[in-house]
Amino acid sequence: MIIVDNSLVQETKDESLKQVVDAAYGDVNKIKPSEGSYTDKAILTPRNDTIDEINAYTISKTDGESRDYYSYDSFEVSDTQSDQNDTLYAIEYLNSMEFSGFPSHKLTLKVGAPIMYLRNVNKKKGLCNGTRLILPHIGEIVLKADIITGSHIGDEVLIPRIVLLHDETNLPFTLRRPQFPIRLCYAMTINKSQGQSLKEVILYLPRPVFAHGQLYVALSCVTSKAGLKIIKSKDSHPRKMKNIVYKEIFNRLHSHGSK
């Protein structure tokens, strides 16, 4: 039997997260958004669960009082007519569900935190999927935010809760989640960074990239070699990184060329 000390595991994880956040921002309590600290640089990583860890760690280290916002989850549609649906799809189960591009049941926010908008709500006002903002005020039922990317930089917007539906799943129901359509954005996934131009990129790879082209997208975001930092897991080769290539693509090209 192998016994693992969970406190040591957590301590090691916190050390890794601290290394990443320090490399990107230094002292997070001295960041001034007007200087481009959240717009010219970014922490990129392949997976959403790693993003959540970085965001949770970083906001826990920032000054100020945090505020938790909870959604009121329910299921809207079910393929079955069972009278046991409420038991099958308990509220705790619905609250635990996480999806890419979908806000969590629990959002922990602080004044000054960077966020990313997750829906195309009002393109004329700059409220689009992927827009990054800063929170100067967090109220009970509405958030006040300043846009820091795109064509509406400096504009102030109000963000209310909206009803979000998620039905892109094999589950026999549609998740109904009234929540603010945002996520913390101290870090973002490589996929979300596609098409952006950044002066500094901290590429965090606790595990290798898992999809074709991810590594290329991450490296192409940074405008200079000097602005790139790669932080990998301790057990990986210091000068090598696995890149995902689908060899079947080349087989098809060869077969088409021989005809």
Summary of the structure (lengths in Angstrom):
residues: 259
radius of gyration: 20.6
end to end distance: 58.8
largest distance: 67.3
contacts: 702
relative contact order: 0.17
helix: 31%
strand: 28%
